[in-house]
Amino acid sequence: MIFFEIQQGKSEGLAFAKKHDKRACVREVTKGKRICTEFSCFLNNRFFYQTCMDNARASTSLCNSVPPIGNLFQYEAWKNKQCKKIGRADRGCHHIWQKVRNICKLAEN
């Protein structure tokens, strides 16, 4: 069952990524149909998001608000603010913004 959830999430994330940019991946898991705060949807949505972010085309505005690399305090405050904006305090939300930061860090290099 777990393997199926992971594979399904990856497959759906790849299909979504083919038609959208990275900002749309973030929007889908924060405001769209893939919002998940329950364990029952955690794996499926986590792998959807990871696959989507790894395969979607770049977004010109995604990294605009991400604090510079190296300032951990500023980064944590930014991540908490993003989660608070959408009314979430779960670890899944923090993972969403961690992935955004990692994508933006790669884009800087």
C-alpha positions as YAML, in Angstrom:
chain: A
units: angstrom
residues:
- id: 1
  name: MET
  ca: [0.00, 0.00, 0.00]
- id: 2
  name: ILE
  ca: [2.78, 2.44, 0.89]
- id: 3
  name: PHE
  ca: [4.65, 1.68, -2.33]
- id: 4
  name: PHE
  ca: [1.45, 2.36, -4.30]
- id: 5
  name: GLU
  ca: [0.95, 5.73, -2.56]
- id: 6
  name: ILE
  ca: [4.53, 6.76, -3.39]
- id: 7
  name: GLN
  ca: [4.32, 5.63, -7.02]
- id: 8
  name: GLN
  ca: [0.94, 7.28, -7.51]
- id: 9
  name: GLY
  ca: [2.23, 10.55, -6.04]
- id: 10
  name: LYS
  ca: [5.30, 10.47, -8.30]
- id: 11
  name: SER
  ca: [3.22, 9.70, -11.38]
- id: 12
  name: GLU
  ca: [0.70, 12.48, -10.67]
- id: 13
  name: GLY
  ca: [3.51, 14.93, -9.83]
- id: 14
  name: LEU
  ca: [5.26, 14.22, -13.12]
- id: 15
  name: ALA
  ca: [2.04, 14.64, -15.10]
- id: 16
  name: PHE
  ca: [1.31, 17.96, -13.35]
- id: 17
  name: ALA
  ca: [4.89, 19.16, -13.87]
- id: 18
  name: LYS
  ca: [4.68, 18.65, -17.63]
- id: 19
  name: LYS
  ca: [2.03, 21.37, -17.87]
- id: 20
  name: HIS
  ca: [3.08, 23.75, -15.07]
- id: 21
  name: ASP
  ca: [5.97, 25.66, -13.55]
- id: 22
  name: LYS
  ca: [7.44, 25.27, -10.06]
- id: 23
  name: ARG
  ca: [5.25, 28.03, -8.62]
- id: 24
  name: ALA
  ca: [2.18, 26.05, -9.69]
- id: 25
  name: CYS
  ca: [3.55, 23.01, -7.82]
- id: 26
  name: VAL
  ca: [3.77, 25.11, -4.65]
- id: 27
  name: ARG
  ca: [0.31, 26.56, -5.23]
- id: 28
  name: GLU
  ca: [-1.16, 23.08, -5.70]
- id: 29
  name: VAL
  ca: [0.05, 21.90, -2.27]
- id: 30
  name: THR
  ca: [-0.70, 25.15, -0.43]
- id: 31
  name: LYS
  ca: [-3.95, 26.39, -1.98]
- id: 32
  name: GLY
  ca: [-5.00, 23.74, -4.48]
- id: 33
  name: LYS
  ca: [-6.37, 20.23, -4.41]
- id: 34
  name: ARG
  ca: [-3.25, 18.65, -2.86]
- id: 35
  name: ILE
  ca: [-3.38, 20.23, 0.60]
- id: 36
  name: CYS
  ca: [-2.57, 17.55, 3.13]
- id: 37
  name: THR
  ca: [-2.28, 17.74, 6.90]
- id: 38
  name: GLU
  ca: [-3.32, 14.13, 7.60]
- id: 39
  name: PHE
  ca: [-1.10, 11.07, 7.60]
- id: 40
  name: SER
  ca: [-3.46, 9.31, 5.19]
- id: 41
  name: CYS
  ca: [-2.43, 11.60, 2.31]
- id: 42
  name: PHE
  ca: [1.08, 12.50, 3.47]
- id: 43
  name: LEU
  ca: [3.16, 10.11, 1.33]
- id: 44
  name: ASN
  ca: [1.14, 10.58, -1.83]
- id: 45
  name: ASN
  ca: [1.28, 14.38, -1.58]
- id: 46
  name: ARG
  ca: [4.92, 14.52, -0.49]
- id: 47
  name: PHE
  ca: [6.04, 12.53, -3.53]
- id: 48
  name: PHE
  ca: [3.66, 14.46, -5.78]
- id: 49
  name: TYR
  ca: [5.28, 17.70, -4.63]
- id: 50
  name: GLN
  ca: [8.88, 16.49, -4.79]
- id: 51
  name: THR
  ca: [8.44, 15.05, -8.28]
- id: 52
  name: CYS
  ca: [6.57, 18.13, -9.44]
- id: 53
  name: MET
  ca: [9.27, 20.50, -8.16]
- id: 54
  name: ASP
  ca: [12.06, 18.38, -9.64]
- id: 55
  name: ASN
  ca: [10.46, 18.25, -13.10]
- id: 56
  name: ALA
  ca: [8.42, 21.42, -13.63]
- id: 57
  name: ARG
  ca: [9.87, 24.30, -15.60]
- id: 58
  name: ALA
  ca: [11.47, 27.16, -13.69]
- id: 59
  name: SER
  ca: [9.38, 30.01, -12.34]
- id: 60
  name: THR
  ca: [10.77, 33.51, -12.65]
- id: 61
  name: SER
  ca: [9.09, 34.76, -9.47]
- id: 62
  name: LEU
  ca: [9.35, 31.73, -7.15]
- id: 63
  name: CYS
  ca: [12.61, 32.79, -5.52]
- id: 64
  name: ASN
  ca: [11.82, 36.50, -5.14]
- id: 65
  name: SER
  ca: [10.88, 36.33, -1.46]
- id: 66
  name: VAL
  ca: [13.32, 33.60, -0.37]
- id: 67
  name: PRO
  ca: [15.94, 34.98, 2.02]
- id: 68
  name: PRO
  ca: [19.59, 34.68, 1.04]
- id: 69
  name: ILE
  ca: [21.42, 31.47, 1.81]
- id: 70
  name: GLY
  ca: [23.47, 31.63, 5.00]
- id: 71
  name: ASN
  ca: [21.02, 33.46, 7.25]
- id: 72
  name: LEU
  ca: [19.35, 30.60, 9.11]
- id: 73
  name: PHE
  ca: [17.38, 32.83, 11.50]
- id: 74
  name: GLN
  ca: [15.94, 34.87, 8.63]
- id: 75
  name: TYR
  ca: [15.16, 31.67, 6.72]
- id: 76
  name: GLU
  ca: [13.29, 30.09, 9.66]
- id: 77
  name: ALA
  ca: [11.28, 33.28, 10.17]
- id: 78
  name: TRP
  ca: [10.43, 33.37, 6.44]
- id: 79
  name: LYS
  ca: [9.37, 29.71, 6.44]
- id: 80
  name: ASN
  ca: [7.18, 30.22, 9.53]
- id: 81
  name: LYS
  ca: [5.60, 33.30, 7.93]
- id: 82
  name: GLN
  ca: [4.76, 31.35, 4.75]
- id: 83
  name: CYS
  ca: [3.07, 28.60, 6.78]
- id: 84
  name: LYS
  ca: [1.24, 31.10, 8.96]
- id: 85
  name: LYS
  ca: [-0.13, 32.85, 5.83]
- id: 86
  name: ILE
  ca: [-1.87, 29.65, 4.81]
- id: 87
  name: GLY
  ca: [-2.91, 28.75, 8.36]
- id: 88
  name: ARG
  ca: [-0.63, 25.76, 8.83]
- id: 89
  name: ALA
  ca: [1.93, 24.78, 11.44]
- id: 90
  name: ASP
  ca: [2.51, 21.15, 10.42]
- id: 91
  name: ARG
  ca: [5.83, 19.66, 9.33]
- id: 92
  name: GLY
  ca: [4.49, 19.13, 5.84]
- id: 93
  name: CYS
  ca: [4.17, 22.86, 5.39]
- id: 94
  name: HIS
  ca: [7.75, 23.40, 6.50]
- id: 95
  name: HIS
  ca: [8.87, 20.74, 4.00]
- id: 96
  name: ILE
  ca: [7.12, 22.66, 1.20]
- id: 97
  name: TRP
  ca: [9.15, 25.80, 1.89]
- id: 98
  name: GLN
  ca: [12.36, 23.84, 2.49]
- id: 99
  name: LYS
  ca: [12.03, 22.44, -1.03]
- id: 100
  name: VAL
  ca: [11.43, 25.97, -2.41]
- id: 101
  name: ARG
  ca: [14.60, 27.17, -0.71]
- id: 102
  name: ASN
  ca: [16.60, 24.23, -2.04]
- id: 103
  name: ILE
  ca: [15.33, 24.86, -5.59]
- id: 104
  name: CYS
  ca: [16.22, 28.56, -5.29]
- id: 105
  name: LYS
  ca: [19.65, 27.73, -3.89]
- id: 106
  name: LEU
  ca: [20.35, 25.53, -6.93]
- id: 107
  name: ALA
  ca: [19.17, 28.33, -9.23]
- id: 108
  name: GLU
  ca: [21.67, 30.74, -7.63]
- id: 109
  name: ASN
  ca: [24.63, 28.49, -8.44]
...
